[in-house]
Amino acid sequence: MASATAVTAVGSVVGVASGSTAQTNDAEAAVADSTLLADIPAGQQAQVQTASLTQQANVQAIAADASAKKDAEESARKAAAQSAVEKKEAAEKAAQDAKERAEAKAAASRDSSSFPVQSSYTIAQIQAMARQMVPSGQWTCFSNIVDHESSWKYTAVNASSGAYGLFQALPGSKMSSVGSDWQTNPATQIKWGLNYMDSRYGSPCEAWSFWQANHWY
């Protein structure tokens, strides 16, 4: 049987694990007194130490769980916000794609007969035709290519190669696939050029990207 002094010391040390301020002070005093600790059997000392370590481990586990929960909540919040942004961007892109498809469909229905035939055309008139045939989202790219190829001159001829028209088709006669008046009607040339960019590159903007990298298309 442990002595009264030993029992008192054990109670004080266990108090450390319970978190009591008064018991903590008692425990510190007891631990400092080597004579009192010596009275506690080795088995009971191990039990006291185990209880103290278990309590510390429990406290650390609770803190770790709280930290992990907080991190998980923050990660979930960020993931939800990112998902919302991605869904919004996808919806906007889908709407833009639908708009461009509708415009492209409307443009595809136009040909040279949609515009009055004239003996000559100004650059402003040619550009007005093109704006009605080219999807708005592709206009800048389309215009950039024509600017570089012919400066919007529908009768432009390359002296060395013989390339002809707004898009410097080579040979120019390939534009006859959309109209026999390819030499004199800019609307026919525009329709051919738009078809060419769409079929070869996917869109005027893809064609313009290729042109920028290679200076031809």
SVG drawing of the C-alpha trace seen along z (x, -y; Angstrom):
<svg xmlns="http://www.w3.org/2000/svg" viewBox="-30 -55 45 57">
<polyline fill="none" stroke="black" stroke-width="0.4" points="0.0,0.0 1.3,-3.5 2.0,-5.9 -0.2,-9.0 2.6,-11.1 2.8,-9.1 -1.0,-9.2 -0.8,-13.0 2.0,-13.3 0.1,-11.1 -3.0,-13.2 -1.0,-16.4 0.6,-15.1 -2.7,-13.8 -4.0,-17.3 -1.6,-18.6 -3.4,-16.4 -6.8,-17.7 -5.8,-21.3 -6.4,-22.8 -4.3,-25.8 -4.1,-25.0 -3.4,-21.4 -0.7,-22.3 1.1,-24.3 0.9,-21.4 2.2,-19.1 5.2,-21.3 6.0,-21.4 5.6,-17.6 7.8,-16.9 10.5,-19.2 10.6,-17.2 12.6,-14.2 11.9,-12.6 8.1,-12.5 8.5,-11.1 10.7,-8.5 7.9,-7.3 5.7,-6.6 6.1,-3.0 7.6,-2.8 4.3,-1.4 2.3,-4.4 4.9,-6.9 4.4,-5.3 0.7,-5.6 0.9,-9.3 3.3,-10.0 1.0,-8.1 -2.0,-10.0 -0.2,-13.3 1.0,-12.4 -2.4,-11.1 -4.0,-14.4 -1.4,-16.4 -2.0,-14.2 -5.7,-14.7 -5.3,-18.5 -3.0,-18.4 -5.4,-16.2 -8.3,-18.6 -6.2,-21.5 -5.1,-19.6 -8.8,-18.7 -9.8,-22.3 -7.0,-23.5 -7.8,-20.8 -11.5,-21.7 -10.7,-25.4 -8.4,-24.5 -11.0,-22.3 -13.7,-25.0 -11.3,-27.6 -10.4,-25.2 -14.1,-24.4 -14.9,-28.2 -12.1,-28.8 -13.2,-25.8 -16.8,-27.1 -15.7,-30.6 -13.5,-29.2 -16.3,-27.0 -18.7,-29.9 -16.2,-31.9 -15.6,-29.1 -19.3,-28.5 -19.8,-32.2 -17.0,-32.3 -18.3,-29.1 -21.8,-30.6 -20.5,-33.8 -18.4,-31.9 -21.4,-29.7 -23.5,-32.8 -20.7,-34.4 -20.3,-31.2 -24.1,-31.0 -24.1,-34.6 -21.2,-34.1 -22.8,-30.9 -26.0,-32.8 -24.1,-35.6 -22.1,-33.2 -25.3,-31.4 -26.8,-34.7 -23.6,-35.7 -23.4,-32.4 -26.8,-33.1 -25.5,-36.2 -23.8,-36.2 -23.1,-38.8 -26.7,-38.9 -27.4,-40.4 -25.8,-43.6 -26.4,-45.8 -23.9,-45.4 -21.8,-48.5 -19.2,-49.4 -16.8,-50.2 -16.7,-50.2 -15.0,-52.5 -13.1,-51.0 -15.9,-52.2 -18.5,-50.4 -16.4,-47.2 -15.9,-47.3 -19.7,-47.9 -20.3,-44.7 -17.8,-42.8 -19.3,-43.9 -22.6,-42.4 -21.0,-39.1 -18.3,-38.6 -19.3,-37.8 -18.7,-40.8 -16.4,-38.9 -14.2,-38.1 -14.2,-41.4 -11.0,-42.9 -9.0,-39.8 -10.6,-39.6 -10.0,-43.3 -6.3,-43.0 -5.7,-40.3 -7.3,-42.3 -5.4,-45.4 -2.1,-43.5 -3.0,-41.6 -4.6,-44.2 -5.4,-47.4 -9.0,-46.7 -8.4,-47.0 -10.6,-44.3 -8.7,-44.6 -5.2,-44.4 -2.8,-42.3 0.6,-41.0 3.0,-41.8 5.3,-38.8 2.9,-36.0 -0.4,-37.2 -2.3,-36.8 -5.6,-38.7 -8.1,-40.6 -8.8,-41.4 -7.3,-38.2 -4.6,-37.8 -6.0,-34.5 -3.5,-32.5 -4.7,-31.9 -7.5,-34.4 -9.7,-32.1 -10.2,-29.8 -12.7,-32.5 -15.0,-31.4 -16.1,-28.6 -18.5,-31.1 -19.2,-33.3 -18.3,-33.9 -18.0,-37.6 -15.0,-37.2 -12.9,-39.7 -15.3,-42.6 -17.5,-41.9 -16.0,-42.5 -18.9,-40.7 -18.0,-37.5 -14.4,-37.9 -15.4,-38.5 -17.6,-35.4 -14.7,-33.3 -12.2,-34.8 -14.4,-34.1 -15.0,-30.5 -11.3,-30.0 -10.4,-31.3 -13.1,-29.2 -12.3,-26.0 -8.5,-26.2 -8.0,-27.7 -11.3,-27.6 -12.0,-31.3 -10.6,-34.6 -8.9,-35.1 -7.2,-31.8 -6.1,-32.8 -4.8,-36.1 -2.8,-34.4 -1.2,-32.2 -0.6,-35.3 1.2,-37.1 3.5,-34.2 4.3,-33.6 3.3,-36.8 1.2,-34.7 -1.9,-32.6"/>
</svg>
